[in-house]
Amino acid sequence: MILKHAFLTAIAATALVGAVACSESPTEVAASAQSASTQIDDTVVLGSVKAALIADPVTQARQIDVEVDHGIVQLNGFVDSEAEKSQAAALATAVEGVLEVRNNLAVNTGSETLAEKIDDSVLTAKVKAALIENPDTKAHEINVETLEGVVQLSGFVDDLAAKEAATAVAKSVEGVKEVNNEINLKTTS
């Protein structure tokens, strides 16, 4: 079954390259192939980092959001200790294909009550909805995490204007105490 899936994937990829080649110049074809290769490589790196986090007894993978752009790994979210934050970075760094790790993990120093967790979930949803509604932000590129009213934005966006717009949108949501913008600009190549 796996062999059949791999064979069908190879056929689909060949057809896609052929279709692209018919409609683009040789330079555009090379750029498209490199872009597709980068996306596949980033997907492999993403899966490998997540698998390493899941397999490790120190890190709680469900608390850690992982983003990858051109081999640059971004770790985002809130963890329970400095040891977990350090271990997550070490695991990500050890993955083949990782060029750089940007450790944006924040250590949760307090004990959040159930009501606060619910409030944070509501704030996260409100910020995500506001990002979706705003024409200057691509909400699918931006991750939102909230802890005790502090919103952490992360991900990779096209330009500085999009990053700044995301901050402004998050700050405008009622109930947000602070915004930490850990968004990075996409690497172009």
C-alpha positions in Angstrom: 0.0 0.0 0.0 2.8 2.4 0.9 4.6 1.5 -2.3 1.5 2.2 -4.3 1.0 5.6 -2.6 4.6 6.5 -3.3 4.3 5.5 -7.0 1.1 7.5 -7.4 2.8 10.5 -5.7 5.7 10.2 -8.1 3.4 10.1 -11.1 1.5 13.2 -9.8 4.7 15.1 -9.2 5.9 14.2 -12.7 2.7 15.4 -14.2 2.8 18.6 -12.2 6.4 19.4 -13.3 5.4 18.7 -16.9 2.4 21.0 -16.7 4.5 23.7 -15.1 7.2 23.3 -17.8 4.7 23.8 -20.6 3.5 27.1 -19.2 6.7 28.7 -17.8 10.1 29.7 -19.0 13.1 27.6 -18.0 14.0 30.1 -15.3 10.5 30.0 -13.9 10.5 26.2 -14.0 13.7 26.1 -12.0 12.3 28.5 -9.4 9.1 26.5 -9.2 11.0 23.3 -8.7 13.2 24.9 -6.1 10.2 26.3 -4.3 8.4 22.9 -4.3 11.6 21.2 -3.1 11.9 23.7 -0.2 8.3 23.1 0.7 8.8 19.4 0.8 12.1 19.8 2.8 10.3 22.1 5.2 7.5 19.6 5.6 10.0 16.8 6.4 11.8 19.0 8.9 8.5 20.0 10.5 7.5 16.3 10.9 10.9 15.3 12.2 10.9 18.1 14.8 7.4 17.3 16.0 8.2 13.6 16.2 11.3 14.4 18.3 9.2 16.6 20.7 6.6 13.9 21.0 9.1 11.1 21.7 10.9 13.1 24.4 9.8 12.7 28.0 10.8 16.3 29.0 8.9 18.2 26.3 5.1 18.3 26.1 4.6 18.5 22.4 1.0 19.6 22.6 2.2 22.9 24.2 4.7 23.6 21.5 3.8 25.0 18.1 6.4 24.4 15.4 6.8 26.4 12.2 9.4 25.9 9.5 10.5 28.2 6.6 13.5 27.4 4.5 15.1 25.3 7.3 14.5 27.9 9.9 12.5 26.4 12.8 10.4 28.5 15.0 9.3 27.1 18.4 6.3 28.9 19.9 3.9 28.7 22.8 4.1 28.4 26.5 5.9 25.6 28.4 6.2 24.7 32.1 9.9 25.1 32.7 13.2 26.4 31.4 14.4 22.7 31.1 11.5 22.0 28.7 12.3 25.2 26.7 16.0 24.2 26.4 15.2 20.6 25.6 12.8 21.6 22.8 15.5 23.8 21.2 18.1 21.1 21.6 15.8 18.5 20.0 15.0 20.8 17.1 18.6 21.7 16.5 19.5 18.0 16.2 17.1 17.4 13.4 18.7 17.0 10.0 17.9 19.9 7.7 17.5 22.5 10.4 19.6 25.5 9.7 18.5 27.7 12.6 16.2 27.4 15.6 14.3 30.5 16.9 13.1 29.5 20.4 10.1 31.8 21.2 8.9 29.5 23.9 7.8 31.4 27.0 7.9 29.7 30.4 4.6 29.7 32.3 5.5 30.8 35.8 2.1 30.9 37.3 -0.6 28.3 37.9 -3.5 29.2 35.7 -7.0 28.4 37.0 -9.7 26.8 34.8 -11.5 30.1 34.4 -8.3 31.8 33.2 -7.7 28.9 30.7 -11.2 29.4 29.4 -10.7 33.2 29.2 -7.4 32.7 27.3 -9.1 30.3 24.9 -11.8 32.9 24.2 -9.1 35.6 23.7 -7.2 33.4 21.3 -10.4 32.8 19.3 -11.2 36.5 19.3 -7.7 37.4 18.0 -7.9 34.7 15.3 -11.3 36.0 14.2 -10.0 39.6 14.1 -6.9 38.5 12.0 -9.3 36.7 9.6 -11.4 39.8 9.2 -8.5 42.1 8.6 -7.5 42.5 4.9 -3.9 43.3 5.8 -3.2 40.0 7.6 -3.2 36.4 6.3 -4.6 34.6 9.3 -3.5 31.2 8.1 0.2 32.3 8.4 -0.2 33.5 12.0 -0.4 31.4 15.1 -2.0 32.7 18.2 -1.3 31.5 21.8 -2.6 33.2 24.9 -1.6 32.8 28.6 -3.1 35.0 31.3 -4.2 37.6 28.8 -0.8 37.8 27.1 -1.1 37.0 23.4 1.9 35.5 21.5 1.9 35.8 17.7 4.2 33.6 15.7 4.7 32.2 12.2 6.2 33.5 9.0 4.7 36.4 7.0 5.7 38.1 3.7 6.6 41.5 4.9 7.0 43.9 7.9 3.6 45.6 7.2 1.8 42.2 7.7 3.7 41.7 11.0 2.9 45.2 12.2 -0.8 44.8 11.2 -1.0 41.5 13.2 0.2 43.3 16.3 -2.2 46.2 15.8 -5.1 43.7 15.3 -4.3 41.7 18.4 -3.9 44.8 20.6 -7.3 46.0 19.5 -9.1 42.9 20.9 -10.8 43.6 24.2 -9.2 41.8 27.1 -5.7 41.5 25.6 -3.2 42.7 28.2 -0.1 42.4 26.1 1.1 41.2 22.7 4.4 39.5 22.1 5.0 39.5 18.4 7.4 36.6 17.5 6.4 36.6 13.8 9.4 36.3 11.4 9.6 37.4 7.8 9.7 34.6 5.2 13.0 33.9 3.6 13.1 34.6 -0.1 15.1 32.4 -2.3 
